[in-house]
């Protein structure tokens, strides 16, 4: 693996699916592709060659969990429950290093957002982040080399490579994947639309966070199954959804980062690692983040309106609503 660089493989899903094939067969095909990406990034994440290795490993893990949750009733419930839990553990143990990566990668921008006289005062925060990074990276490497992780990958690979049964009682397992894809995308798109329309100026931030999760699941479903639909029609829908997701992501990420920086300031002060000037600089940084978060909140209605546009929604109906589904939804 020496000489690996981020991007010397493709993390983009480039699946060629047969819409008439059984849903359980195709879902294994999707999950097998995600496993290849996950495994391609393990050594780079352990050795910390570049932050993108861990990022891509986490994206593959998140997509795997989404596929297990959102492509419903194609595998036995006990199998789905087991692997959802185990991949949630992977997401958990890889989270602290990724969070620190985000702060360190953004550090120069943090400084640039401050008045010139405060920028150098932020350097103790960089030292604090780097000190914690070394410890968390060691924990990450230990987890990714553990017997638990190796056992998870082995049992997951065995399940994916095992032929599906000739007959299945799992409700959607033997349905054509195109019918399953239509139904799942249709259901999630309707849910995103309903939850987005319910957001008001006084809605709790958690409601926007939940909407972001629904949008992610919708995006993943559309990316999993995009080869089943005309590229010229589904590509603009994914692009518009990403605009909404980016907006919701900025709102949520700014809130989380501001909260974490407040916690770090308290910890640095308790450990004697922050002068009053550093705390002042961190306070100014948090204040700027909260202002940008409020701006994102204020702009939500306009961004969501583009997703909810009647012409845009007609494109969803044209792609994912069959005649029978259209009648039943009226």
N, C-alpha and C positions, 0 to 999 in steps of 0.2 A: 504493500500500500504506500510505500515511500514515493514521493513525487505527486501524490494526489493533490488536486486543487479543487476548490468549489466550482461546480458547474462543468466538470469534465464528464458528467452524466447529465441526464435531463430529469429534473424533478417535476416537470410539467406532465400532466396526464395526457398521453397520446394513445388512447384506446380505440380500437376498431371493433365495435360490438355488432353482433347479429341480433336484430330486434326480435326475431322469431325464436331464439334459443331460450332454454329454460332459465328462469330467474336465478335459481340457486347456482347454476353453472357460471352464469355471467358475473354474479356477485363475487364468486371465488376468483374469477379472472381479474376483477377490479382490485380486490384485496391483495392478490398475489403481486400485482404491479406496485402497489403501495409498499409491500414488504421488501421488494427489491430496492426501492428508494431508501427506506428506513435502514436496511442493512448496509447500503453503500456509504452511509454517513456515520456509522458507529465508530470506526477507528479514528476518523478525523475529530469527532466530538471528544473521544477519550484523550487523544493526544493534544487537543486544543490547537489544531493547525490553523483554524480560521473560524470565526463565529458563525459563518454560514453553514458549516457542517451540523452544528447543533440546531440551528434554525430549521434546516431542511428535515432533520430527523424528527423534530417536534411537529412540523407540518404534516409529515407522513403519518405520524401517530395520531394527530388530531383528525385527519381525514379517515383513518381507519376506524376510529371511534364513531365518527359521524356516519360512515357507511353501515356499521353494525347497528346504529340506532335508527337511521332513517330509511334504509332499504328493509322494510319491515316484513316479518313473517316469511322469510326464505330459509332460515336456519332454525333448529330447535331452540327454545327459549333458554335452556340451561347453558347451551354453548355460547349464545349471545351474551348472557349475563356474566359468564365466567370471563370471557375475553374483554368485554367492556371494562370490567373491574381491573384486570391486569394491565391493560393499556392506560387506564386512568393513573395507575401507579407510575408508569413510565413518564407520563406528562407531569406528574407531581415531582419526581426526583430530578427531572431536567429543568424545572422551572426556575429555581434560584439563580443558576448560572446565566440563563437566558435573560432574566431581569437585570442582572448586573451588566451583561453585554449591552443591553439597550441603553443604560445610563452612561456607560463608558463611551459607546459609539456616538452618543448625543452630547458628550461633555463640552466639546468645542462650541457647539451651538448654544448650550446653556450659558457659557461664558459670554458669547457674543450678544446674547439677549439682555445682558446686564449693562448698566452704566459703566464706562471705562474704569472708573475709580474702584469698582467693586470686583472686577473680573479676576484679578490675582488673588483676591480674598477667598475665592472658591476652591483654590488648589487643595486645601486639606480634605475637601470632599472627595477629590480624585484619589488621594492617598487612602482614604477610608474605604472607598469602593475596591481599590486594588488589593488591599489587605484582606477583605472579605472574599474577593474573587478567588484567591489562591486556595482558601479553605473549601469553598463550595465546589471548585473544580475538582479537588481531590475526592470529595464525596460523590460527585457525578461520575468520575472515572471508576470509583469503586462499585457504584450501582450498575454501570454498564458492563462491568466485568464479572458481576456476581453470578452465582449459580442460578439464582431466581430469574434473572434476565435471560440467561442462556436457555433455561428450561422453558420459559415463555415462548421464545422464538422457535425453539424446536417443536413444541406442541402445536403452536400456531401454524408452522410450516407443514406439519403432518396433517393437520385438519384441512388446510387449503389444497394439498396434493391428493387427498383421499377422494376417490370418485364419488359423486353423489349417488344416492340410492336410486334404483330404477323406478321406484314409486315412493312418493312422500306424502305424509299426512299434514305437513306444515302448509298452511293455507295458500301462500303465494309461491311456494317453491317451484311448482311445475308450470306456472303461468309464463307466457312469453314476456321477456324482460321489457319490451316496449310498452306493454300494458301496465306493468308495474311502475316503470319510469314515469309514464304519463300521470298515473294516479298520485304518486308521491310528490312530483313537482307541482302538480295542480293543487294538492292539499297544502303544501308548504307555502306556495305563492299566495293562496287565499288567506292563510294565517298571517303572513307578513303584512298583507294589505289591511286586514282587519285590525291588527295590533298597532300598525302605524297610524291608521285613522283615529284610533282611540287616544293617541298622545295629545295632551293639552299643555298649555303653558305651565300649569301647576302640577303636571305629572311627576311622580317620584322618579329619581334617576334610575332606580332599578328597572323601571318599565322600559327605558331606552336600552339598558343592558340586555334585558330579555329579548327585545326586538333585534338587537345586534346578533344574538345567538341564533335566532330564527333565520336571519339573513345569511349567516354563515352556512347554515344547513342547506338553505335553498341554493346558494352558490355551489356548494360541494355536489349536491344532486345534479345540477345542470352541467357541471364539469365532468362528473362521472359518466353521464349519458349523452354528452354533446354530439358524439358521432352518430347517434340515432336520429338526429334532426339536421335539416339543411343548415350549413355553416353560416350562410348569409343572413339567416333569420335568428339563430340562437346567439350568435356572437354579440350583436348589439344589446340583447337582453342581459347577458352576463356583464357586459361593460357598464350598463346603467346600474345594475345591482352593485357592482364594485364601487361606484361613486357613492351610493348610499352607505355601503359598508365602511368605506374610508371615513366618511363623515361621522358615523356612529363610533368608529374606532378611535378617531381623534378625541371625541368627547370623553369616552371611557378611559382611554390611556392617560389623558391629561389629569383626570381625577385621581387615578391610581398612582401616578408618578408624584403628584403633589402630596398625597397622603403618605407615601413611602418616604419622601424627602423630609416631611415633618417628623416622622419616626426616627430617621437617620440623624436629624439635628439633635433630637433629645438624647439619642444614644451617644453621639459624638460629645455632647456637652457633659454627659455623665462620665465618660471615659477621659475627659480632659483633652480631647482632640480638636476642639473648636474654640477659637477666640471669638469675642463679641463681634468682630468684623466679619468672620466667616458665617456666624449665625445670621447677621444682617444680610449678607449676600444670599444665603439660602432662603431667607424669608422673602427677599425680593424676587428670587427665582420662582418660589411657590406662588407668590402673588401674580406674576406674569402668566403662569400656567393656568391659574384659576380664571384670569381674564379671558384667555384664549378658549378655555372650556366653556365659559358663558357665551362667547361669540359663536361657538359651535352649536350650543343649545339654541341660541336665537335663530340660527340658520337652518334648523332641522326642517321646519315646515316647508321651506322652499325646495330643499333637496328631496324630501319625501314626495312632494307634489309631482316632481318629474317622474318618479317611479309609478305614482298613482294616476298619471295622465291617461285619459281615455284611449288615445291612440296607442300608447305604449301597452296598455292592458289588453287591447284588442290583439296585439301580437302574441301575448301569452295565450289567449284563448285559441288563436289560430294554430298554435303549435301543440298545446297540451290538453285541449278539450276535445274529446270525441263527441260525436253527435249524441250518443247515449248519455255521456257525462254532462253535456250541455243541458239536456232536458231535465236530468235529475237535480241539477243545481238551481233550477228556477223555482 
